[in-house]
Amino acid sequence: MKFLLAAFFLLGWRIQAESLLQTFGSGTNQFQIEFVEVGNPENAADTTGSPNPAGSVAYTYNLGKYEISRDMVIKANTLGGLGLTLGSLAVYGGNGPDRPATGMGWVEAAKFVNWLNTSTGNQAAYKISGSTFQLWTSADLGYQANNPYRNSLAKFWLPSAHEWYKGAYGSPDGTWYNYPTMAAPAKVTGGTNAATSVYGQAVGTGPADVTNAGGLSAYGTMGQGGNVWEWTESAHDGVNNSSTENREVRGSWWKESLLSYQSASLRSSVDPASETLGDASSTLNIGFRVAGIPEPGSGALLALGVGGIMAIKGRRRALSRSESR
């Protein structure tokens, strides 16, 4: 029993209602990322959004409940010497620790995700040397022919376009919604009321804290509509076969007044080296969230015994299914 409890805590997970907290870092640079489980594997795709069809995912996965915050990036940067640079939100309401991490290109976001993996003893998701991103090749352990962007042995990654879409517009019973808040959201500067999101605000107002960015999706995520645009892992054309091709971003941002930008029918394309979407007045409007492999709840883990725990670890290392979007 002592071994089982120790193994459980070593996995770093604990249950809070239907959410999962994963701890990273150490000492004063420790932080937690809260995930929700996105189940209903092999779900039918949505045939009303963009791309069409969209959102069918063959497996259960975890998706960050919130966007990654500035505090998380700063702490990872301090411990890992990652060389990441955040843009200043001083003219957009201030640089509070819980404000979304913006001013980071796709490769910088991928480097943060790699640190989440390597700092917890896992395989890096993305093949990055300095500031250069490369595709994994058949000579690399964990290579996936259907998605050479992501290493199959990684535990954490940027969500693919379809993983992001399902978390935003899908639901456990298979119903599809047109907005991440299910019902069309009302405009707010912040808060957690149902069917609200942060949009239609003055540029100087800026985004809300990641834990105060509106109502939840059916799966329990916050801020997938409004607040800031979000990087996905995927190439905009749906085929991850070039390291420099534009990436898909979704969700809209705090200044955009048109609600349609948050809908399932709208997505945008951004150069992975860029840190913003739109003109100069759109500075610092792209953030990101993290996805990962789910772990069992404490009760299930204790019931599995030693052999079951080792089988779970083996499954994680053998997982090779991923989407090329």
C-alpha positions in Angstrom: 0.0 0.0 0.0 2.8 2.4 0.8 4.3 1.7 -2.6 1.0 2.4 -4.3 0.5 5.7 -2.5 4.1 6.7 -3.3 3.7 5.8 -7.0 0.5 7.8 -7.1 2.1 11.0 -5.7 5.1 10.5 -8.0 2.8 10.8 -10.9 2.1 14.3 -9.7 -1.6 14.3 -10.1 -4.4 14.9 -7.6 -8.2 15.1 -8.1 -10.1 18.3 -7.5 -13.8 17.7 -8.5 -13.4 16.8 -12.2 -10.1 18.7 -12.7 -6.5 17.5 -12.4 -3.6 19.5 -11.1 -0.1 18.9 -12.3 2.8 20.4 -10.4 6.0 21.7 -12.1 9.1 23.4 -10.9 10.4 23.6 -7.4 10.8 26.0 -4.5 9.7 29.5 -5.2 9.5 28.7 -8.9 6.9 25.9 -8.4 3.5 26.2 -10.2 0.5 24.1 -11.1 -1.4 23.7 -14.3 -5.0 22.6 -14.0 -6.4 20.2 -16.6 -9.8 18.9 -17.5 -10.3 15.5 -19.2 -11.8 15.5 -22.7 -13.4 12.1 -23.1 -15.9 10.6 -25.5 -13.2 9.1 -27.7 -14.0 8.2 -31.3 -16.6 11.0 -31.3 -18.4 12.0 -34.5 -17.0 15.1 -36.1 -18.8 18.4 -36.2 -19.9 19.1 -39.8 -21.0 22.7 -39.3 -17.8 24.4 -38.3 -14.4 25.1 -39.8 -12.5 23.1 -41.0 -15.3 20.8 -42.0 -15.4 18.2 -40.6 -13.7 19.1 -37.3 -13.2 17.9 -33.7 -13.2 14.1 -34.0 -10.5 12.8 -31.7 -9.9 9.0 -31.3 -8.6 9.1 -27.7 -9.2 10.7 -24.3 -6.8 13.5 -23.5 -6.3 16.3 -21.0 -6.7 20.0 -21.9 -5.6 23.0 -19.9 -8.6 24.5 -18.1 -7.0 27.9 -18.5 -4.5 29.6 -20.8 -0.9 29.5 -19.7 -0.1 32.5 -17.4 2.8 34.9 -17.4 3.8 33.5 -14.0 4.1 30.0 -15.3 6.4 31.1 -18.2 8.6 33.3 -15.9 9.1 30.4 -13.5 9.9 27.9 -16.2 12.2 30.4 -17.8 14.0 30.9 -14.5 14.5 27.2 -13.8 15.2 26.1 -17.4 17.1 29.0 -18.9 14.7 28.8 -21.9 15.4 32.3 -23.2 11.7 33.1 -23.6 10.5 36.7 -23.8 7.1 37.9 -22.8 5.6 41.0 -24.2 4.8 43.7 -21.7 1.1 44.3 -21.0 1.8 47.5 -19.1 -0.3 49.6 -21.5 -3.0 46.9 -21.5 -3.8 46.8 -17.8 -0.5 45.6 -16.3 1.7 42.6 -16.1 0.0 40.7 -13.3 1.2 37.1 -12.8 -2.1 35.5 -13.8 -2.5 37.4 -17.0 -2.1 35.3 -20.1 1.4 34.7 -21.5 1.5 36.7 -24.7 4.2 38.1 -26.9 5.5 34.5 -27.6 5.7 33.0 -31.1 4.7 29.4 -31.7 8.3 28.1 -31.3 8.6 29.8 -27.9 5.3 28.3 -26.8 6.6 24.9 -28.0 9.9 25.4 -26.0 7.8 26.0 -22.8 5.9 22.8 -23.5 9.2 20.9 -24.0 10.3 22.1 -20.6 7.1 20.8 -19.0 8.1 17.4 -20.4 11.8 17.3 -19.8 11.6 18.8 -16.3 9.3 15.9 -15.3 11.4 13.2 -16.9 9.5 12.9 -20.1 10.3 13.1 -23.8 10.2 16.6 -25.4 7.2 17.0 -27.7 9.0 19.2 -30.3 12.4 19.0 -32.0 13.9 22.4 -31.4 17.5 23.6 -31.6 18.0 27.1 -30.4 15.1 29.0 -32.0 14.8 26.5 -34.9 12.0 24.0 -35.1 12.4 20.8 -37.1 10.3 17.9 -38.0 10.9 14.5 -36.3 12.1 11.9 -38.8 11.8 8.2 -39.0 15.2 7.9 -37.4 13.9 9.5 -34.2 12.3 7.4 -31.4 8.7 8.5 -31.1 8.3 9.6 -34.8 4.8 9.7 -36.1 4.3 9.6 -39.9 0.9 11.2 -39.6 2.2 14.0 -37.4 6.0 14.7 -37.6 5.5 17.8 -35.5 4.9 16.0 -32.2 6.8 13.2 -30.6 4.5 10.3 -29.6 6.4 9.7 -26.3 5.7 13.3 -25.0 3.3 13.6 -22.1 2.4 17.3 -22.8 2.0 19.2 -26.0 0.2 22.1 -27.7 -3.3 21.0 -28.6 -3.9 20.0 -32.2 -6.6 22.0 -34.0 -9.0 19.1 -33.5 -8.2 18.7 -29.8 -8.6 22.4 -29.3 -11.9 22.4 -31.3 -13.4 19.5 -29.3 -12.5 21.1 -26.0 -14.1 24.4 -27.0 -17.2 23.4 -29.0 -17.8 19.7 -28.1 -19.4 18.1 -25.1 -19.3 14.7 -23.2 -22.6 13.6 -24.8 -21.4 14.5 -28.4 -23.4 17.7 -28.7 -21.7 20.5 -30.7 -22.0 24.2 -29.8 -21.3 27.2 -31.9 -19.4 29.0 -29.0 -17.0 27.8 -26.4 -19.4 29.0 -23.7 -22.2 26.9 -25.2 -24.7 29.8 -25.4 -23.7 33.0 -27.2 -21.6 34.9 -24.6 -22.2 38.4 -23.2 -19.3 40.9 -23.2 -17.4 41.2 -19.9 -14.1 42.6 -18.8 -13.7 39.6 -16.5 -15.5 37.2 -14.3 -16.7 33.5 -14.3 -20.4 33.8 -15.0 -21.8 31.3 -17.5 -22.2 32.4 -21.1 -19.7 35.3 -20.8 -16.4 36.0 -22.5 -13.9 38.8 -22.6 -14.3 40.6 -25.9 -15.5 43.9 -27.3 -13.2 45.8 -24.9 -11.0 48.9 -25.4 -7.4 48.0 -26.3 -6.1 49.6 -23.1 -8.3 47.4 -21.0 -6.4 44.3 -22.0 -7.1 40.6 -21.3 -8.4 39.2 -18.0 -6.5 36.9 -15.7 -6.6 33.4 -17.1 -8.8 32.2 -14.2 -11.2 35.1 -14.6 -11.9 35.0 -18.3 -15.5 34.1 -18.6 -17.8 31.1 -18.5 -16.8 27.5 -19.1 -17.2 25.2 -22.1 -19.1 21.9 -21.8 -15.8 20.2 -20.9 -14.9 22.8 -18.3 -12.3 25.0 -20.1 -12.2 28.8 -19.7 -11.3 31.5 -22.2 -11.3 29.5 -25.4 -13.5 32.3 -26.7 -12.2 35.8 -26.3 -9.4 37.1 -23.9 -6.5 36.1 -26.3 -6.2 34.1 -29.5 -4.5 30.8 -28.9 -1.9 28.9 -30.8 -2.7 25.3 -31.8 -0.1 22.8 -32.7 -1.4 22.4 -36.2 -0.6 23.8 -39.6 -3.5 25.8 -41.0 -3.7 23.6 -44.1 -4.2 20.5 -41.9 -1.0 18.8 -42.9 2.0 19.1 -40.5 4.7 18.6 -43.1 6.6 21.9 -43.1 8.4 23.4 -40.1 7.7 27.0 -41.4 4.1 26.8 -42.5 1.5 29.0 -40.9 -0.2 27.6 -37.7 -3.8 27.7 -36.9 -5.0 30.1 -34.1 -8.5 30.2 -32.7 -10.7 31.9 -30.1 -10.5 35.7 -30.8 -9.3 38.3 -28.3 -10.4 41.0 -25.9 -10.6 43.9 -28.4 -12.5 42.1 -31.1 -16.1 43.3 -31.1 -17.6 40.7 -33.5 -18.9 37.7 -31.7 -18.5 35.6 -34.8 -14.7 35.5 -34.3 -15.3 33.2 -31.4 -17.6 30.8 -33.3 -16.8 27.3 -34.5 -16.8 28.6 -38.1 -13.9 31.0 -37.7 -10.1 30.2 -37.5 -7.1 32.2 -38.5 -3.6 31.6 -39.8 -0.4 33.0 -38.4 3.3 32.6 -39.2 4.9 30.6 -36.3 7.5 33.3 -35.8 4.9 36.0 -35.3 3.8 37.1 -31.8 0.6 38.8 -32.8 -2.4 38.5 -35.2 -3.5 41.6 -37.1 -2.2 45.1 -37.3 0.0 47.1 -34.9 -3.0 47.8 -32.6 -3.4 44.0 -32.1 -0.1 43.7 -30.2 0.2 40.8 -27.7 -3.1 39.1 -28.6 -1.9 35.5 -28.9 -1.5 33.1 -26.0 -1.8 29.3 -25.6 -2.9 26.4 -23.5 -1.4 22.9 -23.0 -2.8 19.4 -23.6 -1.6 16.1 -22.3 -2.0 12.4 -21.6 -4.7 11.7 -18.9 -3.9 9.8 -15.7 -6.3 7.7 -13.7 -8.0 9.0 -10.6 -6.6 8.0 -7.2 -9.2 5.3 -6.6 -8.6 3.7 -9.9 -4.8 3.8 -9.4 -4.9 2.2 -6.0 -7.2 -0.5 -7.4 -4.8 -1.3 -10.2 -1.9 -2.5 -8.0 1.8 -2.6 -9.0 1.2 -4.3 -12.3 -1.5 -1.9 -13.3 0.7 1.1 -12.5 3.5 -0.2 -14.7 1.0 -0.9 -17.4 -0.1 2.7 -17.3 3.5 3.9 -17.6 4.0 1.5 -20.5 0.9 2.8 -22.2 2.1 6.4 -21.9 5.4 5.6 -23.5 3.8 3.5 -26.2 1.1 6.1 -27.1 1.6 6.9 -30.8 -1.8 8.3 -31.8 -1.8 12.0 -32.6 -3.6 14.2 -35.1 -2.0 16.1 -37.9 -4.0 19.2 -38.2 
